[in-house]
Amino acid sequence: MLFRSVLTVGWAKKVGAASAGLNFKYLSSSLDSNSASGIGFDFGLKMNPTEKLTTGIVLQDVASNRK
């Protein structure tokens, strides 16, 4: 039987025309007698340089570790 679980804790902050966010993830999965777990981080930055333009960048699974 396949079992997966994810626990995520996030934080975000707006500063002027920019917003930033960070997620911490704990991942776990198992299949029959095999299992794996690990941690990961996501980071995002969004900027509104003008009223009609929004730009952003996302880094997913930064420093992820799965065993």
Secondary structure as UniProt FT lines:
FT   STRAND          2..15
FT   TURN            16..17
FT   STRAND          18..31
FT   TURN            32..33
FT   STRAND          34..50
FT   TURN            51..52
FT   STRAND          53..66
//
